Amino acid sequence: MRERPAAAAASRNNRQTPALNKGGGWIIQPPPFFIGTRMPGEISLRAVTAENWHAVAALRVAPSQEDLVASNRYSLEESRTNPDAVPLAIYLGLEPVGFLMYETLADEGHPHVYSIYRLMIDAAHQGRGHGRMALKALLATLRADRALERITICYVPENASAARFYASLGFRDVGLDEDGEMVAEHHSP
């Protein structure tokens, strides 16, 4: 697989900054470089760029989890064809340890509805709270949208640990989507 040219990465970064959409509302998206700090031991969210693409694509969940989430390589390729997708690397200090991706539903006329549909932490870094911190950082960013309508996340219904994890962060199941995944809606504490 070939890496995206730097110009394409720069264009992608420009799309990820907060912008006024055609309907006059703000689309809140993470800044191009990071959310959080760059301190050692701190979790931050950063844009996926030409410089970190391969490192993010190489992250893997545990073998027992492979049927529960799409690979990062697949997700990154998917983000190239979906202009509303925002792929983000989860960093621990200077090291990528996970990946998440969300989209707005602007194409469906809902620019203030956000759907989180990928979240993974590399097997070597699981069980340390990195996913929780990353999701909290993203939720805080999305809640900054003053016209926010809804934040949803989806997961494979058989993934009981994901159901408990998302519920602990304020998500409540609302039903299955057309792909048979559970959709949960965020309710602020």
URZIHU-V936092 format. One record per residue. N is the residue number from 1. PSI is psi as a letter, one per 40 degrees, with the letter a starting at -180 (999 if undefined). OMEGA is omega in whole degrees, 0 to 359 (* if undefined). NEAR is the number of other C-alpha atoms within 12 Angstrom. Layout:
# URZIHU-V936092
<<N/PSI/OMEGA/NEAR> <N/PSI/OMEGA/NEAR>>
This chain:
# URZIHU-V936092
<<1/h/181/10> <2/i/182/10> <3/i/177/21> <4/i/176/22> <5/i/182/14> <6/d/180/16> <7/d/178/13> <8/d/178/16> <9/d/179/25> <10/d/177/20> <11/d/179/20> <12/d/180/32> <13/d/180/28> <14/d/178/21> <15/d/186/25> <16/e/177/32> <17/i/178/25> <18/h/184/20> <19/i/175/20> <20/h/181/18> <21/i/184/21> <22/d/180/13> <23/e/178/14> <24/e/179/12> <25/i/180/21> <26/h/171/24> <27/h/182/36> <28/h/177/35> <29/i/183/44> <30/i/175/39> <31/i/187/27> <32/d/186/26> <33/d/180/28> <34/i/169/32> <35/h/181/33> <36/a/182/27> <37/i/175/20> <38/f/181/20> <39/i/176/15> <40/h/179/13> <41/e/180/19> <42/i/177/25> <43/h/174/36> <44/i/176/39> <45/h/181/44> <46/i/176/42> <47/i/172/39> <48/h/184/46> <49/i/176/33> <50/d/183/23> <51/d/183/20> <52/e/184/30> <53/d/183/33> <54/d/179/21> <55/d/179/26> <56/d/180/35> <57/d/182/35> <58/e/180/23> <59/i/183/35> <60/i/171/30> <61/i/176/28> <62/i/180/19> <63/d/180/13> <64/e/182/11> <65/e/187/24> <66/d/179/19> <67/e/185/16> <68/e/182/26> <69/i/178/32> <70/i/178/26> <71/i/178/30> <72/d/179/35> <73/d/178/26> <74/d/182/22> <75/d/180/32> <76/d/176/38> <77/d/178/25> <78/d/182/22> <79/d/179/28> <80/d/182/22> <81/e/180/14> <82/h/184/20> <83/e/179/23> <84/e/181/31> <85/h/178/33> <86/g/178/44> <87/h/181/48> <88/h/174/47> <89/i/175/50> <90/h/182/47> <91/i/167/41> <92/h/188/33> <93/b/181/22> <94/e/185/21> <95/h/174/25> <96/h/182/38> <97/e/181/41> <98/a/185/44> <99/i/170/50> <100/i/179/46> <101/h/176/42> <102/i/177/37> <103/i/169/37> <104/i/176/36> <105/f/181/25> <106/d/180/26> <107/d/179/18> <108/e/179/12> <109/e/181/15> <110/g/183/24> <111/e/182/32> <112/f/172/33> <113/h/183/33> <114/h/179/39> <115/h/176/34> <116/h/184/35> <117/e/170/35> <118/h/173/37> <119/h/177/41> <120/i/172/44> <121/h/179/39> <122/i/184/35> <123/d/182/21> <124/e/184/17> <125/e/182/24> <126/i/176/20> <127/e/182/18> <128/e/178/18> <129/e/182/21> <130/d/179/33> <131/d/179/34> <132/d/180/29> <133/d/180/28> <134/d/181/37> <135/d/176/42> <136/d/178/29> <137/d/179/30> <138/d/180/42> <139/d/178/37> <140/d/179/24> <141/d/181/27> <142/d/179/36> <143/e/176/25> <144/e/176/20> <145/h/185/27> <146/e/179/17> <147/e/183/19> <148/h/176/28> <149/d/186/25> <150/i/171/28> <151/h/177/38> <152/i/174/39> <153/i/178/43> <154/i/180/38> <155/i/178/39> <156/h/185/28> <157/d/181/25> <158/e/182/17> <159/g/183/20> <160/d/180/15> <161/d/176/16> <162/d/179/31> <163/d/179/26> <164/d/181/19> <165/d/182/24> <166/d/178/31> <167/d/180/26> <168/e/179/20> <169/e/174/28> <170/e/177/23> <171/i/178/30> <172/h/180/25> <173/h/178/26> <174/e/178/21> <175/i/182/19> <176/i/175/17> <177/a/183/18> <178/e/178/9> <179/e/180/12> <180/e/177/13> <181/i/177/24> <182/h/175/28> <183/h/178/30> <184/h/182/34> <185/i/181/29> <186/h/175/32> <187/h/183/22> <188/i/179/19> <189/999/*/11>>
